[in-house]
Amino acid sequence: PEEINRVLVDHMSRLLFAPTKAGMDNLLKEGVDKDIVHLTGDVMADNIVMLRDRIEKTDTGLGLGKKTYVYATVHRAENVDDPGSLRTVADMLMSFPDQHGHEVVFPVHPHTKKRLEDAKLYDKLLATPGLHLVKPVSYLTSLKLA
């Protein structure tokens, strides 16, 4: 639904501001008039540059040190609300540390936690060696972990 809404709104708009060249190219491939698309720059990348010092000083509180890990978030409705998709995501998370040799840090959104509990998957995830389920983290902590 999100993507359908985006495309509909894009085609009704008189001005579009793309953060990246790839975003601009995608709009043009969708048939948007090139005269209304403007390349503006990536505000998320700019934000990270602006916050670099604060990110570096942020303590995650997880005691990870210099470990190599993967940071995973799962909260989109299509991954969480569909039981089959949720099981697939959970299976991938549970197998990842063993198959790839990297621990996984997974801040669990409250809605995701509820769905995992309903599907009897939460305790399995908790018991998986190398998979760290943590409470949701702040924006700066999320950037530090990423």
N, C-alpha and C positions, 0 to 999 in steps of 0.2 A: 504493500500500500504506500509506503513512504516514497518509493521510487516512482510509482505512477503519479502521485501527487506532485513530485518534483518536476517531472516531464510536463505535466499539464500546466503548472504554474509558469515554467520556463517559456512555454509556447504562448502564454497570455501576456507575458511581460514585455515592456518597451525597452528596458535596460537590463542587461545581465552582466555581473562582475565575476569573472572566473579567477580563482586564486592561482592556478597553474596553467601552463601551456597544455598539459594533458586534459585538464578540465575544459579549456577553451576548445580544443580539438573535438572532444566528446560532444559538446553543444553543437558544433558545426556539423558533425556526423549525424546528429539528430534532426538536422534541417533548420536549425535556428539561423535567422538572418545575421550574417557576419557583422553588419553595421551596428547591431545592438549589443554585441558581446565585447567586453573590455577586460583585458588582462590586468589584474590589480596587484598580484603578489599574494603569497601564502601567509595569512595572518597567524596561523598556528606556528609556522616556522619562525616568524618574527617574534611571537610571544616567547618561544623557547630561548631565543637569543637574548631577549630582554631579561628573562628570569634565570639565565645560566648560573649566576653566582648563588642565587637562592636555592636552585636545584642541587648544586654541588654540596651545599651546606646542610641539606635536608637529611635527617636521620630517619630511615624507614622504620626503625624500631623492630626490625625482623632479624637482626643479627646475621645477615647474609655475608658480610665481609666482601671478599673478592671472588666469591663463588660465581660460577657461570650458571645462569638460570634463565628461564623463559617466563615472561610476564604475560598472563592470560586474563582477559576479561570476557565474560559471557553474560549478556543482558538483552540482546535484541529479541523481540518477540518470536521471530521465525526460528530462533535457536532454542528458546526457553519454553515456549508455550506448546510446541508440537512435541509429543512424547517421543516419537521416533528420532527427531533431530536432537532432542535433549540427550537421549541415550547415546547417539553417535558422538556428540561432543564429550559426554562423560567418559565414554570408552577411549576416545583419543587422549583426554587428559590423564586417565589412569595408566595408559600404556606408554605415554611419552617419556617419563623419566628413565624407564628401563630400556626402551628402544633407542633413545637418542643420547643417553648419558648426561642429561641436564635436568636439574630440578625445576619445578614449575611453581611459581607464586601466583595464586588465584584469589584475588579479592572477590568475595562472594556477595553480590548485590542481594538485598533482602527478598526480592521477588524470585530471583534465581534460586536462592536457598530454599524457599517454600516449594518451588517446583521440583527441585532435586529431592527434597524430603518426601513429597507426595509420590514421586516415582521410585522411592526406596533406593536412591542413588547417593544421597548425601553421606551416609555412614561409610559406604564403599569408597567414596572419594577421600574421606578423612583417614581411612585406614591405608591408603596407598602411599608406600614409601617414596619420598622425593616430591610429593605433591603437597604443597602448603596452602591450605584454605585459611584465608585471613579475613577479618572484617573489612568492609569498604575503607579505602584510603583517601586521603586528601588529594587535591589536584597536584600539588607540588610533589607529594610522595609518589603519585602515579607517574609523573614525569621522571622522577629519580629512578623508579623501578624499570621504566621503559628504556 
